[in-house]
Amino acid sequence: QYALCRSLEGSYVTSKGIVSDPDVTTLKLANLQDRQNCALVLACDGVFEVMSNEEVGREVVRMRGEGYKAGDVAKNLCGQALKKGSYDNLSVVVVYLDK
């Protein structure tokens, strides 16, 4: 029942606390001193139900610093969310932002 309602929005799903407002942060890359650790992470709510923004960010920076490819980082984040008990969709895209 939620899946159809979520796609349509409406008072039923909003009364249950389900909203479609994205969590957006804007940063000016020119002002960042350490750009080699910058990455864009696009992930669905299944990840963020069990992991905080900070936890995801730390993991991305750690793995990038150890030489992992962005796709491997994305797979790892999905795996961690699954291990932490997420029952929702798990989709992650990681893009490294180079100089």
ZADO-1210 file (C-alpha; in nm, 4 decimals, padded with zeros to 6 digits):
<atoms>
<atom x="00.0000" y="00.0000" z="00.0000" code="GLN" pos="1"/>
<atom x="00.2874" y="00.2406" z="00.0751" code="TYR" pos="2"/>
<atom x="00.4598" y="00.1900" z="-00.2616" code="ALA" pos="3"/>
<atom x="00.1653" y="00.3146" z="-00.4634" code="LEU" pos="4"/>
<atom x="00.0879" y="00.5908" z="-00.2141" code="CYS" pos="5"/>
<atom x="00.4492" y="00.7053" z="-00.2069" code="ARG" pos="6"/>
<atom x="00.4529" y="00.7476" z="-00.5812" code="SER" pos="7"/>
<atom x="00.1345" y="00.9531" z="-00.5696" code="LEU" pos="8"/>
<atom x="00.2042" y="01.1445" z="-00.2473" code="GLU" pos="9"/>
<atom x="-00.1068" y="01.2617" z="-00.0687" code="GLY" pos="10"/>
<atom x="-00.2420" y="01.3014" z="00.2804" code="SER" pos="11"/>
<atom x="-00.2281" y="00.9303" z="00.3657" code="TYR" pos="12"/>
<atom x="00.1474" y="00.8978" z="00.3272" code="VAL" pos="13"/>
<atom x="00.2301" y="01.2409" z="00.4685" code="THR" pos="14"/>
<atom x="00.0254" y="01.1538" z="00.7776" code="SER" pos="15"/>
<atom x="00.2613" y="00.8545" z="00.8198" code="LYS" pos="16"/>
<atom x="00.5669" y="01.0797" z="00.7991" code="GLY" pos="17"/>
<atom x="00.6634" y="00.9891" z="00.4427" code="ILE" pos="18"/>
<atom x="00.7712" y="01.2955" z="00.2472" code="VAL" pos="19"/>
<atom x="00.9516" y="01.3543" z="-00.0790" code="SER" pos="20"/>
<atom x="01.1628" y="01.6489" z="00.0369" code="ASP" pos="21"/>
<atom x="01.5280" y="01.5825" z="-00.0537" code="PRO" pos="22"/>
<atom x="01.8193" y="01.6504" z="00.1799" code="ASP" pos="23"/>
<atom x="02.0313" y="01.8948" z="-00.0227" code="VAL" pos="24"/>
<atom x="02.3615" y="02.0621" z="00.0651" code="THR" pos="25"/>
<atom x="02.5422" y="02.3114" z="-00.1580" code="THR" pos="26"/>
<atom x="02.9189" y="02.3550" z="-00.1414" code="LEU" pos="27"/>
<atom x="03.1473" y="02.5741" z="-00.3498" code="LYS" pos="28"/>
<atom x="03.4262" y="02.3413" z="-00.4575" code="LEU" pos="29"/>
<atom x="03.6598" y="02.6309" z="-00.5295" code="ALA" pos="30"/>
<atom x="03.6644" y="02.7063" z="-00.1551" code="ASN" pos="31"/>
<atom x="03.7583" y="02.3557" z="-00.0454" code="LEU" pos="32"/>
<atom x="04.1265" y="02.3070" z="00.0305" code="GLN" pos="33"/>
<atom x="04.1344" y="01.9296" z="00.0051" code="ASP" pos="34"/>
<atom x="03.9443" y="01.8489" z="-00.3150" code="ARG" pos="35"/>
<atom x="04.1044" y="01.5086" z="-00.3665" code="GLN" pos="36"/>
<atom x="03.8595" y="01.3613" z="-00.1135" code="ASN" pos="37"/>
<atom x="03.5464" y="01.5209" z="-00.2636" code="CYS" pos="38"/>
<atom x="03.2743" y="01.2937" z="-00.3903" code="ALA" pos="39"/>
<atom x="02.9098" y="01.3078" z="-00.4832" code="LEU" pos="40"/>
<atom x="02.6981" y="01.0396" z="-00.3162" code="VAL" pos="41"/>
<atom x="02.3476" y="00.9808" z="-00.4447" code="LEU" pos="42"/>
<atom x="02.1669" y="00.7208" z="-00.2372" code="ALA" pos="43"/>
<atom x="01.8097" y="00.6205" z="-00.1678" code="CYS" pos="44"/>
<atom x="01.6424" y="00.6313" z="00.1709" code="ASP" pos="45"/>
<atom x="01.7204" y="00.2651" z="00.2385" code="GLY" pos="46"/>
<atom x="02.0793" y="00.3682" z="00.3059" code="VAL" pos="47"/>
<atom x="02.0008" y="00.6763" z="00.5116" code="PHE" pos="48"/>
<atom x="01.7475" y="00.4955" z="00.7298" code="GLU" pos="49"/>
<atom x="02.0350" y="00.3033" z="00.8882" code="VAL" pos="50"/>
<atom x="02.3388" y="00.5279" z="00.8246" code="MET" pos="51"/>
<atom x="02.3877" y="00.8976" z="00.8958" code="SER" pos="52"/>
<atom x="02.5219" y="01.1480" z="00.6420" code="ASN" pos="53"/>
<atom x="02.8407" y="01.1685" z="00.8489" code="GLU" pos="54"/>
<atom x="02.8864" y="00.7909" z="00.8577" code="GLU" pos="55"/>
<atom x="02.8446" y="00.7661" z="00.4803" code="VAL" pos="56"/>
<atom x="03.0838" y="01.0576" z="00.4261" code="GLY" pos="57"/>
<atom x="03.3517" y="00.9125" z="00.6528" code="ARG" pos="58"/>
<atom x="03.3306" y="00.5772" z="00.4763" code="GLU" pos="59"/>
<atom x="03.3589" y="00.7364" z="00.1310" code="VAL" pos="60"/>
<atom x="03.6615" y="00.9456" z="00.2329" code="VAL" pos="61"/>
<atom x="03.8289" y="00.6468" z="00.4023" code="ARG" pos="62"/>
<atom x="03.7803" y="00.4143" z="00.1065" code="MET" pos="63"/>
<atom x="03.8833" y="00.6758" z="-00.1487" code="ARG" pos="64"/>
<atom x="04.1978" y="00.7435" z="00.0510" code="GLY" pos="65"/>
<atom x="04.2752" y="00.3708" z="00.0411" code="GLU" pos="66"/>
<atom x="04.2464" y="00.3706" z="-00.3397" code="GLY" pos="67"/>
<atom x="03.9057" y="00.2088" z="-00.3885" code="TYR" pos="68"/>
<atom x="03.7119" y="00.2865" z="-00.7062" code="LYS" pos="69"/>
<atom x="03.3840" y="00.4768" z="-00.6729" code="ALA" pos="70"/>
<atom x="03.1803" y="00.1718" z="-00.7781" code="GLY" pos="71"/>
<atom x="03.3397" y="-00.0369" z="-00.5051" code="ASP" pos="72"/>
<atom x="03.2572" y="00.2307" z="-00.2488" code="VAL" pos="73"/>
<atom x="02.8932" y="00.2293" z="-00.3634" code="ALA" pos="74"/>
<atom x="02.8750" y="-00.1507" z="-00.3325" code="LYS" pos="75"/>
<atom x="03.0267" y="-00.1334" z="00.0135" code="ASN" pos="76"/>
<atom x="02.7726" y="00.1261" z="00.1299" code="LEU" pos="77"/>
<atom x="02.4864" y="-00.0926" z="00.0056" code="CYS" pos="78"/>
<atom x="02.6368" y="-00.3915" z="00.1850" code="GLY" pos="79"/>
<atom x="02.6764" y="-00.1985" z="00.5095" code="GLN" pos="80"/>
<atom x="02.3166" y="-00.0768" z="00.4953" code="ALA" pos="81"/>
<atom x="02.1958" y="-00.4316" z="00.4364" code="LEU" pos="82"/>
<atom x="02.4008" y="-00.5605" z="00.7323" code="LYS" pos="83"/>
<atom x="02.2582" y="-00.2828" z="00.9490" code="LYS" pos="84"/>
<atom x="01.9077" y="-00.4105" z="00.8782" code="GLY" pos="85"/>
<atom x="01.7701" y="-00.1868" z="00.6042" code="SER" pos="86"/>
<atom x="01.4536" y="-00.3299" z="00.4537" code="TYR" pos="87"/>
<atom x="01.4075" y="-00.0564" z="00.1941" code="ASP" pos="88"/>
<atom x="01.5550" y="-00.0157" z="-00.1536" code="ASN" pos="89"/>
<atom x="01.9328" y="00.0088" z="-00.1552" code="LEU" pos="90"/>
<atom x="02.0785" y="00.2100" z="-00.4409" code="SER" pos="91"/>
<atom x="02.4002" y="00.4116" z="-00.4255" code="VAL" pos="92"/>
<atom x="02.5973" y="00.6044" z="-00.6878" code="VAL" pos="93"/>
<atom x="02.9355" y="00.7508" z="-00.5937" code="VAL" pos="94"/>
<atom x="03.1152" y="00.9977" z="-00.8234" code="VAL" pos="95"/>
<atom x="03.4635" y="01.1201" z="-00.7377" code="TYR" pos="96"/>
<atom x="03.5091" y="01.4921" z="-00.8035" code="LEU" pos="97"/>
<atom x="03.8619" y="01.5550" z="-00.9222" code="ASP" pos="98"/>
<atom x="04.0521" y="01.8796" z="-00.9476" code="LYS" pos="99"/>
</atoms>
